[in-house]
Amino acid sequence: MQTGQLDHWSDYWGAGRLTSLPDDFAANYEGEIAAFWSAQFDAVPEGGRMLDVCTGNGPIPLLAAADFAARGRRVELVALDAATIDPAAMAARHPGLAELVSSIRFLGNSPIERHELPGEHFDLVTSQYGIEYADWQAAARQVAHTLKPGGRLAIICHCASHDMLQNNLALARDFARLEEMGVMAAIGRFLGGTLSFARLQRAVKAARPQLAAAYRAGGTDMLQFVQVGLDRIESMDKDTIRRRRLELRDFLQYLALARARCEDLLRVNQALEASPKWYRVFEAAGLNFLDSGEIRVAGERLMGRSYRFEKPA
């Protein structure tokens, strides 16, 4: 994807979130996921180098920085992402992590497929819920190029049947319902000057009971979020709503970006389902396959698969 196509992810990380699963991991990944990564960090020697690709706000490098500090091990940590990343702003939002953030070199607006990575440089390359969004073949070639002989690649990625997929399918259905109601389009036309205040209010009033019914029938929390927003709009008079046009724009933008992220995940899952052996691109690039396994949360919820590879010495 081009950088301009990543506004929805730049917005998401710009809000200061540390993970792509904020409902499960508001701080950083823990439990089985953190244990998996701790085992992978063993591959990095004193004075070694680790690269995390498609990093977002760097949850995996942050886990690594804490892990290496606890071991008294000095390691160079580099994290790159195609989206815009602002580590200083993130550190300000999470002051308890500021020291760890400062130990990582973040490279935003850096797609792995086109970044000029140094050859045979890193002992470990990692990625979680990220590299599968990239061009698989190009990313695999880059990883193989930048790994030292004997270096390892470890990834956690989506899988076609995981619980996140079910959640996003439900969210996609709710976004489609919302589009059918036409209320978001009505707000957009009002902001564009082609819909009167009175007609906007009628559209909002008509949508509210539909939203409430859809939510009661098992809809996602997104519908409740929209319901609250429409309640606020209906309570405003004409002068108030015109003074608060910026809030309306932000409301629409938030929903548009959330839908784009949902569509991204569904697109990736469709690709993984169509190509279940997609990970073999790393073997084609010259890496040796080591193993794979399921990633579960609390021993129950399937949240993806892990894959590990090694570059021949």
C-alpha positions as CSV (number, residue, x, y, z in Angstrom):
1,M,0.0,0.0,0.0
2,Q,1.1,3.6,-0.7
3,T,1.6,5.8,2.3
4,G,-1.4,7.9,1.3
5,Q,-3.6,4.8,1.5
6,L,-2.6,4.3,5.2
7,D,-4.4,7.3,6.8
8,H,-6.7,4.9,8.7
9,W,-3.7,3.3,10.3
10,S,-1.8,6.5,10.9
11,D,-4.9,7.8,12.6
12,Y,-5.2,4.7,14.7
13,W,-1.6,4.7,16.0
14,G,-1.7,8.5,16.3
15,A,-4.4,8.1,19.0
16,G,-1.7,6.4,21.2
17,R,-2.9,2.8,21.1
18,L,-0.2,0.3,21.9
19,T,-1.8,-2.8,20.3
20,S,-4.2,-3.6,17.5
21,L,-6.4,-5.5,20.1
22,P,-7.2,-2.7,22.6
23,D,-10.2,-4.6,24.0
24,D,-8.0,-7.5,25.0
25,F,-4.6,-5.7,25.6
26,A,-5.0,-2.1,26.5
27,A,-1.4,-1.8,27.7
28,N,0.7,-4.3,25.9
29,Y,0.5,-8.0,24.9
30,E,0.7,-10.4,27.8
31,G,0.0,-14.0,28.6
32,E,0.6,-16.5,25.9
33,I,1.6,-13.9,23.3
34,A,4.2,-12.2,25.6
35,A,5.5,-15.7,26.5
36,F,5.9,-16.5,22.8
37,W,7.9,-13.4,22.2
38,S,10.1,-13.8,25.3
39,A,11.2,-17.2,23.9
40,Q,12.1,-15.6,20.6
41,F,14.2,-12.9,22.2
42,D,16.7,-15.7,23.2
43,A,17.9,-15.7,19.6
44,V,19.5,-12.2,20.1
45,P,23.0,-12.2,21.6
46,E,24.6,-9.5,23.6
47,G,25.3,-6.6,21.3
48,G,22.9,-8.0,18.7
49,R,20.2,-6.4,16.6
50,M,16.5,-6.9,16.3
51,L,14.1,-5.5,13.7
52,D,10.3,-5.4,14.0
53,V,8.4,-4.8,10.8
54,C,4.9,-3.4,10.4
55,T,5.4,-2.3,14.0
56,G,2.6,0.2,14.6
57,N,3.4,1.8,18.0
58,G,6.0,-0.9,18.7
59,P,4.4,-3.3,21.2
60,I,6.8,-6.1,20.2
61,P,9.9,-3.9,20.4
62,L,8.6,-2.6,23.8
63,L,8.3,-6.1,25.1
64,A,11.8,-6.8,23.8
65,A,13.3,-3.6,25.3
66,A,11.9,-4.6,28.7
67,D,13.0,-8.2,28.3
68,F,16.6,-7.3,27.3
69,A,16.8,-4.7,30.1
70,A,15.8,-7.4,32.6
71,R,18.5,-9.7,31.3
72,G,21.1,-7.0,31.3
73,R,21.5,-7.5,27.6
74,R,22.5,-4.6,25.3
75,V,20.6,-4.9,22.0
76,E,19.9,-2.5,19.1
77,L,16.2,-2.3,18.4
78,V,14.7,-1.0,15.2
79,A,11.0,-0.7,14.4
80,L,9.5,0.3,11.0
81,D,6.0,0.8,9.7
82,A,4.4,2.1,6.5
83,A,2.1,4.4,8.5
84,T,3.1,7.6,10.2
85,I,4.4,6.9,13.6
86,D,5.1,9.5,16.4
87,P,7.1,7.8,19.2
88,A,7.5,11.1,21.1
89,A,3.8,11.6,21.3
90,M,3.2,8.0,22.3
91,A,5.8,8.3,25.1
92,A,4.0,11.5,26.3
93,R,0.7,9.6,26.4
94,H,2.4,6.6,28.2
95,P,5.0,8.2,30.5
96,G,5.8,4.9,32.1
97,L,7.1,3.6,28.8
98,A,9.1,6.7,27.9
99,E,12.5,5.1,28.7
100,L,11.7,2.0,26.7
101,V,10.4,4.0,23.8
102,S,13.7,6.0,23.7
103,S,15.7,2.8,23.4
104,I,14.0,1.9,20.1
105,R,14.7,3.5,16.7
106,F,11.3,4.0,15.0
107,L,11.1,4.5,11.3
108,G,7.6,5.7,10.1
109,N,6.4,5.9,6.5
110,S,8.7,3.0,5.8
111,P,7.1,0.1,3.9
112,I,9.1,-3.0,4.4
113,E,8.8,-3.8,0.7
114,R,10.7,-0.7,-0.3
115,H,12.8,0.2,2.6
116,E,16.6,0.1,2.0
117,L,17.4,-2.4,4.8
118,P,21.1,-3.3,5.4
119,G,22.1,-6.8,4.3
120,E,22.9,-9.5,6.8
121,H,22.4,-7.1,9.7
122,F,19.8,-8.4,12.1
123,D,19.8,-11.4,14.4
124,L,16.0,-11.5,14.7
125,V,13.2,-10.1,12.6
126,T,9.7,-10.0,14.1
127,S,6.2,-9.0,13.2
128,Q,2.8,-9.3,14.8
129,Y,-0.4,-8.8,12.8
130,G,1.5,-6.9,10.3
131,I,3.6,-8.6,7.7
132,E,0.6,-10.3,6.1
133,Y,-0.7,-6.9,5.1
134,A,2.4,-6.3,3.0
135,D,3.3,-7.6,-0.4
136,W,4.3,-11.2,0.7
137,Q,7.0,-11.9,-1.9
138,A,8.7,-8.5,-1.6
139,A,8.6,-8.6,2.2
140,A,10.0,-12.1,2.3
141,R,12.9,-11.0,0.1
142,Q,13.6,-8.0,2.3
143,V,13.6,-10.2,5.5
144,A,15.9,-12.7,4.0
145,H,18.2,-10.0,2.8
146,T,18.5,-8.2,6.1
147,L,18.9,-11.3,8.3
148,K,22.4,-12.5,9.3
149,P,23.3,-16.1,8.5
150,G,21.8,-18.1,11.3
151,G,19.4,-15.3,12.1
152,R,15.7,-15.9,12.7
153,L,12.3,-14.6,11.6
154,A,9.4,-15.0,14.0
155,I,5.9,-13.8,13.2
156,I,2.4,-13.9,14.6
157,C,-0.3,-13.4,12.0
158,H,-4.0,-13.6,11.4
159,C,-5.5,-16.9,10.4
160,A,-8.7,-17.3,8.5
161,S,-10.8,-18.8,11.3
162,H,-9.7,-16.8,14.3
163,D,-12.0,-14.9,16.7
164,M,-10.9,-11.5,15.5
165,L,-12.2,-12.4,12.0
166,Q,-15.6,-13.2,13.4
167,N,-15.7,-9.9,15.3
168,N,-14.7,-8.0,12.2
169,L,-17.3,-9.8,10.0
170,A,-19.9,-8.6,12.5
171,L,-18.5,-5.1,12.4
172,A,-18.5,-5.1,8.6
173,R,-22.2,-6.1,8.6
174,D,-23.0,-3.3,11.0
175,F,-21.2,-0.8,8.8
176,A,-23.2,-2.0,5.9
177,R,-26.4,-1.6,7.9
178,L,-25.4,1.9,8.8
179,E,-24.8,2.8,5.2
180,E,-28.2,1.4,4.2
181,M,-29.8,3.7,6.8
182,G,-28.3,6.7,5.0
183,V,-27.8,8.8,8.1
184,M,-24.0,9.1,7.7
185,A,-24.5,10.2,4.1
186,A,-27.1,12.8,5.4
187,I,-24.6,14.2,7.8
188,G,-22.1,14.5,5.0
189,R,-24.5,16.3,2.8
190,F,-25.4,18.7,5.6
191,L,-21.7,19.5,6.1
192,G,-21.4,20.0,2.4
193,G,-24.3,22.4,2.3
194,T,-26.6,20.3,0.2
195,L,-29.0,19.2,3.0
196,S,-31.0,21.4,5.3
197,F,-30.9,21.3,9.1
198,A,-34.5,20.2,9.2
199,R,-33.9,17.2,6.8
200,L,-30.8,16.3,8.8
201,Q,-32.9,16.1,11.9
202,R,-35.5,14.0,10.2
203,A,-32.8,11.6,9.0
204,V,-31.3,11.3,12.5
205,K,-34.7,10.7,14.1
206,A,-35.6,8.0,11.6
207,A,-32.2,6.2,12.1
208,R,-32.1,6.1,15.9
209,P,-34.8,3.4,16.4
210,Q,-33.2,1.3,13.6
211,L,-29.9,1.5,15.3
212,A,-31.3,0.6,18.7
213,A,-33.1,-2.4,17.3
214,A,-30.0,-3.6,15.5
215,Y,-27.9,-3.3,18.6
216,R,-30.4,-5.2,20.7
217,A,-30.4,-7.9,18.1
218,G,-26.7,-8.5,18.7
219,G,-25.0,-5.7,16.9
220,T,-21.5,-4.5,17.7
221,D,-20.6,-1.7,20.1
222,M,-20.0,0.5,17.0
223,L,-23.8,0.8,16.7
224,Q,-24.1,2.0,20.2
225,F,-21.3,4.5,19.6
226,V,-23.2,5.9,16.6
227,Q,-26.5,5.9,18.6
228,V,-24.9,8.1,21.3
229,G,-23.6,10.4,18.5
230,L,-27.0,10.7,16.9
231,D,-28.6,11.4,20.3
232,R,-26.3,14.4,20.7
233,I,-27.1,15.6,17.2
234,E,-30.8,15.4,17.7
235,S,-30.5,17.4,20.9
236,M,-28.8,20.4,19.2
237,D,-30.6,23.4,17.7
238,K,-29.6,24.8,14.4
239,D,-27.1,27.4,15.7
240,T,-25.4,24.9,18.0
241,I,-24.9,22.3,15.4
242,R,-23.4,24.8,13.0
243,R,-20.9,25.9,15.7
244,R,-20.0,22.3,16.2
245,R,-19.5,21.3,12.5
246,L,-15.9,20.3,13.3
247,E,-17.1,17.7,15.7
248,L,-19.5,16.3,13.1
249,R,-16.6,16.0,10.6
250,D,-14.5,14.2,13.2
251,F,-17.4,11.9,13.9
252,L,-17.7,10.9,10.2
253,Q,-13.9,10.6,9.9
254,Y,-13.6,8.3,12.9
255,L,-16.2,6.0,11.4
256,A,-14.7,6.1,7.9
257,L,-11.3,5.2,9.2
258,A,-12.6,2.4,11.5
259,R,-14.4,0.9,8.5
260,A,-11.2,1.1,6.4
261,R,-9.3,-0.8,9.1
262,C,-12.1,-3.4,9.3
263,E,-12.0,-3.8,5.5
264,D,-8.2,-4.2,5.6
265,L,-8.4,-7.1,8.1
266,L,-11.1,-8.8,6.1
267,R,-9.1,-8.4,2.9
268,V,-6.1,-10.0,4.5
269,N,-8.1,-12.8,5.9
270,Q,-9.6,-13.5,2.5
271,A,-6.1,-13.6,1.0
272,L,-4.9,-16.0,3.8
273,E,-7.9,-18.3,3.3
274,A,-7.3,-18.4,-0.5
275,S,-3.6,-19.1,0.1
276,P,-3.2,-21.1,3.3
277,K,0.4,-21.9,2.5
278,W,1.3,-18.2,2.0
279,Y,4.1,-18.4,4.5
280,R,6.1,-20.5,2.1
281,V,7.2,-17.2,0.4
282,F,9.8,-17.0,3.2
283,E,11.1,-20.5,2.2
284,A,11.2,-19.3,-1.5
285,A,13.2,-16.3,-0.4
286,G,15.8,-18.7,1.2
287,L,14.8,-19.2,4.8
288,N,14.4,-22.6,6.4
289,F,11.0,-23.3,8.0
290,L,11.3,-24.2,11.7
291,D,7.8,-24.6,13.1
292,S,4.3,-23.1,13.4
293,G,1.6,-23.1,16.0
294,E,-1.7,-21.7,17.2
295,I,-1.8,-18.5,19.3
296,R,-4.6,-18.5,21.9
297,V,-5.6,-16.1,24.6
298,A,-6.3,-17.5,28.0
299,G,-5.8,-20.9,26.5
300,E,-9.1,-20.7,24.6
301,R,-9.6,-17.9,22.0
302,L,-7.7,-18.5,18.8
303,M,-6.0,-15.2,17.9
304,G,-3.7,-16.3,15.1
305,R,-0.8,-18.5,14.1
306,S,2.9,-18.2,14.8
307,Y,5.6,-19.1,12.2
308,R,9.4,-19.3,12.7
309,F,12.1,-19.4,10.1
310,E,15.9,-19.4,10.1
311,K,18.4,-18.2,7.6
312,P,21.0,-20.8,6.7
313,A,24.4,-20.2,8.3
